[in-house]
């Protein structure tokens, strides 16, 4: 997504806030791989991220703000939050290979 893009969501109650790392904010496709009451896994284009769902310190409010009319309205709130981080899986056979420091510089396929 880029600045100014509008995300249209289903008519649903907003109750979890997710913060995507800044280096991943430019994405075209997002999908939920899995979710439990405590964890969520997303796919942003080709990047996989995961996060723990936790209670917020306070209630996070979401507003629809109209600059031209200088008006705003509350459109939702969240009492749970997710801080996302990159998520990688390493195939078991890779763990059995000897570690050579120069291999760490090669990007995996």
N, C-alpha and C positions, 0 to 999 in steps of 0.2 A: 504494500500500500504506500501511497505517497501522500504528502501533506495536502489536505483539502478533499481527499477521497471520502465518500460517505458510505458507510456500511449499513446495509438494510438487513434487519434481523426479523425473525418471526415475531408475532405478537406474543411475548413471553415475559415472565417476571425475571428481572435482572437480580441475581443474588450472589454472584461471584465476580470479582474484578481480577483480570489477568494482566500482568505487565510483561511485555515481550522485550528481550534485550535490544538495546539501541542498534546494534550491528545487524539485527534481523528485521528491522522495521519496514524495509522495502520488500514486500512480497506480493505475489499475485494470487496465490491459492492457499487456502487454509483448510485443514480437515482435522477432526478429532480422531485419533487412533484408538484411544481407550480412556475411560474415566471410571474412578471409584470414588467413594465418599472422601478419600484422603489424597488421591493423586490424579493427575491428568497428563496425557501424552498427546501432543499436537504435531502435525506436519505442516511446515510453512515452505511451500515450493519443495525443494529437496532437503531442507533442514528439518531435523527432528528435535523437538524440545520437550522437556518434562517439567512439572511443577508440583509442589505439595500444596494442597488446599488447606488454608488455615484461617482462624478467626482474625479479623482486623482489630486494630486498637480501638477504633471508633467506627462510625458508619460512614461509608464513602457515598457521596451524592453525585448523581449524573444530571446535568442540566442541558436543555436545548436553549441556546443563546442566539438571539437574532440581533446582529450588530446594527442593522438599519433601523429597527424599531426600538432598540435599546430595551428589549424585554428578554426575560428568561423564564423557563418553567422547569420544574423537577420532572424528570422522565424515568428515574429509577434510583435505587440505592443498593448497596452491597454490604453485607456484614462478613463476608469471607473474601480472601484474596489469594492469588497465586503469583509467585515470583518464578518465572520460567528460566530454565538454563538449557544449554545444549545437551542432547542425550545421544550417546553412541553405544552401540553394542559391538563387542569384539567376538568373532567366531571362536569357538573352543579350540579349533586346530591352530589358530594364531597364537594362543597362549602356550602351546607346546613347542613353538619354534624358538631357537636361541635368539637372544636380543643382541643386535649389533647397533650401536648408537647412531650410525649413519642412516639406518632404516627408519629412524624416528622422523627424519626430514622428508620422507617420501609420503605423499598424500595417498591414502587408501582409495581403492576404486569403489 
